[in-house]
Amino acid sequence: MTDKPARKPARPHFSSGPCVKRPGWKLDNLATDSLGRSHRSSIGKERLKDVIDRTRKVLEVPDSHLIGIVAASDTGAVEMAMWSMLGPRPVTVMAWESFGNDWVTDTVKQLKIDPTVLTADYGQLPDIASVDPSNDVVFTWNGTTSGVRVPHGDWIADDRKGLTICDATSGAFAQELPWSKLDVVTFSWQKVLGGEAQHGILILGPRAVERLESYTPEWPLPKIFRMTKGGKLNDGIFKGATINTPSMLCVEDCRDALDWAEGIGGWRGMKAKADENAGVLGEWVSRTDWITYMAPDVSVRSNTGVCLLLRDARIEALSDDDQKAFVSRMVKRLEAEDVAYDINGYRDAPASLRIWCGSTVEREDLEALTPWLDWAFEQEITALTA
């Protein structure tokens, strides 16, 4: 029987969202002079505009694209784009994990559009090369619940007629986004930045703006989705004049995260750190016979939300529910020891572990975690076979 490891992660926060705060984060680090002030005040508008400007700098978003802060996290940003822009052209929706399936549901059941749906099982990627460039396409860049990401944007035609609407919430700041290929990009602060939830970022390229100003959907739009007025883009949204009231505390927290991001080299430094973190798990997987990746193809494997399957024959012989119960017991055991929080696979995914490796995670905490994963597995497999 393996002894209980002596060393614990200093920060056992491996949740895939909300994700761990940046190293060295303290509440005292946040500016407070904007709190209790209107977001329409000069200081409120200044801080919101600062988030927009520094998001552009850290992500290297070109001047051709507009950046806005919107309601309801990444989900709100994606649905804002879908409700406002889909309709005039045929639509393709790609789904290979839970959130992609949500966009299929929105398109089919809510917007009543009959899309082309390209699907793949968890751990796989659909045939992205088959996307018709005359269609609008909705897709996730990084599958938060499957550990599968789009490897590049080469499949997106430069002379496309349709719009590309990209949910990049677990990829932004950790993977290269080809801005000239992406007409709409969304993400939330709670993922790779380690910020707070409920605020989304919506980035629009010129083709998306043209769609907004030339097309009026046949369905009603809630107030928080309305980006035009009198047929013209409400550009105040992209200068910090948010449609609804934001939390200025969350804004200050995002500013702190962006300070840190700039300090480690922007998105390129953040990507390098995520790659290094994912490599720690990769070294462990390569020498461990009871675990494997949900995504077998390394070219599409995520460097942020790493999803792992148990491949022990004794586990594979169990029913799906019993496999999930086994993983849940492992996860509870690790949480009770304060060595890993929130690493169970997503509820709709196969029985799995999901370990966040974004740049706010420290390499040494992942190195300390892996012996505990071995220990928890041995404890549970011994109990199962006793």
N, C-alpha and C positions, 0 to 999 in steps of 0.2 A: 504494500500500500504506500503510495506517495505521501511524504510528509507535507503538512500544510506549509506553503511558502512563507518565508519570514518577511520579505519585502512587499509592501503594498504600494499601489499607485498613489502619488501625492494628491492627485485630483482624479477620482474614480468616475468622472462624468464623461460617458461615452455615448450619450443620447444622440440620435440623428435629427433632433429638432424638438424643442429648442436645444441648441448645441452649447457646449461649454464656453464660458467667457474667455476672452483672450488672456494669455499668461500675465500675471501681475494685476489683474483687474481688481479694483476696489470701488465701492460706492462713493468713497470720498474723492475719487478721481474725476467725478462728473461735475461739470459746471452746473450751477443751480440758479443763476440769475435770470434764466428764461422761465423758471417754474412759477406758476401762479400768474403768468402773463398771457394775454391773448396771442394766439398764433398769427393774428393779423397785425400785432404790434410791430414796431420796427425791429425789435430784437427777435421776435418770433420769426418774421420773414427772413431776417438775416441768417438765423441758424438753419432754417429749412433750406434756404438757398445754398448755404455752406455744405450741407449734406449732398445736395445735388452736384455741386461743383467738384467736391472731392471724390464722389462716386465716379464721376467722369474721369478724373485724374487717375485714380487707382485702377480702374478697369480699362483705361485707355479707350474710352468711348469716343468715336469721332464727332466733330462738331455738327455733322449732318444729322445726328440722332438727338432726339429730345429725351430728357429724363424727368419723370414725375414721381411724386410720393402719393400713394393711393391707399384706400381702405382695404381691410380684410386680408392682409398678408398676401402671399403669392397667389392664393386661390382667387382673391378679389381681383388682382391684377390680370390674371388669365381670363377670368370671366368677363371683366370689363372689355378686354380686347375682343373676345368671341362675340359677345352680345352687340358690340358696336360695329364690327367689321365683317362678320360672316354673312353670307346671303347672296351676293351678286355673282359669285362664281361657284363651280363645284368645289367640294371640300374633301380633303383626305385627312383622317385622324389616325395617328399611330399610337398603339398601346402595347406595352410589354411589361407593365406593372400597374399598381393600383391607381396612381394619379392619372396616368394616361387613360385608363378605363373611365375615370370620372369625366374626362373631356369628351369621350365617346358618348357617355350618358347625356351630358349637356347638349351635345350636338343633335342627337337623335330624339331624345324624349322631351327636352325643354325647348330647343329652337326649331324642332320638327324638320330638320334638314336630313336628307338621306345621303350620308357621306360614304366614301370609300374608306373602309376600316382595314388597316394593316396591323395584324396582331402577331405576337410571339409569346411563347411560354416564359415564365420567370427564368431569368438567366440567359435569355436569348434576345437578339435584336431582329426586328422585321427586315424585310428586303427594302432598305431605304433607297436603293438605286431605282426601284420601280415607281417612285413617286412621280406623278404626272405634273410637270412644271406649270401647266395651265391651271391647276387647282390651287386653292388656298390649302395650306397644310398646318395642322396643329400637332405639336409633339413635345415631349419632355427631352431635354438635353441629357440629363443624368437621372436615371431611374432610382429615386430615393429608396424604394421598397424592394428593388431587385438587384442593385449593385451593378447595373448595366448602363453604360453611357454611349452616346453617339461619338464615334471616334474622330470625326472631322466634318467639315461642311462641303466637301467636294461634290456630294450628290445633289446639292442645291444649285440649280442653273442660274447663271448670271443674267440670262435674258428671260427669266421666268415671268409668267403673266400673273400667277397667284401670289398671295402673301405667305410668308413664313411666320407663324406665331409660335414662339419657343418658350416653354416653361423651363427656365434655367436655374431653378431655385437651389439645387444642390450642386450645381456646376459653376455658377458665377463666383469668381475669386479663386477658383481651384483648377479650372480648365480653360483653355483658350477658346474664346468665342469669336467666330468670323463675322464681324459686324456687317460687312458688305453683303453677306448672305442672309442676314436676319432682319426682318422688317419689324417684328415685335419681340422684345425680350422681357421676361418677368423674373423676379426673385424676391425673397424676403430677407430681412436683416437677421432673422433667427437661425439661419443656417451657417454658411462658412464664416460670416463675420462674427458669429457668436453674439449677435444683438438680441433685441427683444422682439416678440411676436406682435401680430395684428397690424403691421404696416408693410405695404408692398411697394415694390419699385416697378414702374412701367417705363420701358424704353421704346421709343418709336422712331423708325427710320422714315425717310421722305416718302416712300411708297405707302406706308401706313397712314401718314398724314393725308396724302392724296385720297386714299380710300375714305377716310373720315369726312373729308370736305366734299366728296362727290356722291356719297351714298347715305341714304336714310333707311335704317332697318324698318321692316313692317311691324315688328313687335315693339311694345312699350319698353322704355329704358328707365330703370330706377335712377334717382338723382345722382347717386354715387358712381354711376356708369357714364354719365353724360360729359363728353369731352368737347362738344361743339356748341356754338351759340350762333344762331342766324346763319348756319351753313359754314361757319369758319371755326377753326380750331380755337379753343379757349386756351391760349398759350400761357396764361397765368398759372395753370396747373403745373407747368414745367419750369416755373420760376419760383416755386415755393408756396403759391396760393392754393393750398389743398382744398379739395371739394368739401371734405368734412373735417372735423377738429382732430388733429393728431395729439398724441401724448408728447409733450415737450421733454419729459424725462426720458422717453424712448429715443427721441431725437438726440438728446445730449449723449446718451449711451452709444448711439450709432456714430456720433462724432468722435467719441473716444476710441471706438473700434477702428474707424478710418485713420485716426492718428497712428495707431499701432500698425495698421496695414501698410501705410506709407513708410513707416520706419523699417519694415522688413523687406521692402522692395516692391510694394504694390502687388498686383495679382500674380506677377511672375515669382516673387518671393514666397507668396502664399501657396502657389502651385507646387513649388519645389519642396516646401515643408509637408504638404499633403502627400506628395509622391514618396517622400522619405518615411512618413508615418505608415503609409500603406505597405511600404517595403518591409517594415518591421513585422507586420502580420504575414506578409508573403514568405519571409524566412521561416517563421513558425509553421505555417501551413505546409511548406515543403518538407519539413522534418517530422510532421505529425500525421499518423496514419488514420486517425478517427475524424478528420475534418477536411473539407475541400471547399472550393469556391462555388457559389451559386452560378456565377458566370465563368464557364470554362475557357472562353476565348479571352486571352489577356488583352487583346487590342480593344475590346469594348468594356473592360472591367473598370469600375469606378475607383477613383483614388480618395473618395470621401466616405460615402456610406458603403462599407464593405460588408457584403452578405455571404454567410458561410453555412454550408450544409453539413450535417453529421453523416458520415458515410460508413459507420460501423455496421456490420451485418446484423447484429443483435437489435440495433435501432431500426434499420431498414425493414426488418420483419414485422415491426409494429404497425398498427393502423395510423392514419394521418393524425387523428386526435391524440393517440397515445404518444406519437413522436413529439407533438407540440407540448404535451404534458411533461415529457421528459426534459425538453429544453427549458420549459418554465421552471421546473424544479432546480435545474442548474443555475438559471438566472437568479432565482430567489436566494439560493445558497450564496452566490457571489455578492448579492446586494446585502445580505445579512452580515457578511464579513467586511462591508464597506470597501470593496475592491472594484466593483463595476456596477454602475447604475444604468438601467434602461437599455439593455443590449438584446432583448428578445426581438426576434424577427417581427415584421409588420403583420398585423392580424390576418390579412388576406393572403399573405405569402406562405410558401411551404414552411414547415418547421425549420427554423434557422436561427442563427445568431446574427445580429446586425451591429457592427462596431464602427463608430464614427472616427475617421482619420483626418478630418479637416485640419487646417493650419492652427487652430486655437488649441488643439491637443498637443501635448508634449511627447516627444519620442520616448523619453525614459518612462513615462506612465504606461505606454503600450508594452515596452519591454518588461515592466513589472507585472503587467496583466497576464501575459501568455502562460506563465507557470500556474497561475490561479485557474485558468481555463482548463488546463490538463488536470489539475487537482479536482475541480468540480465535476468534470466528466468521470473521472475514476470513482469518485464518491457515489455518483448516481448509477453508473453501470454496475458497480458492486452491489448496490442495493437492489437493482433490477434483477440481477442474476442469482441473488442469494437464495 
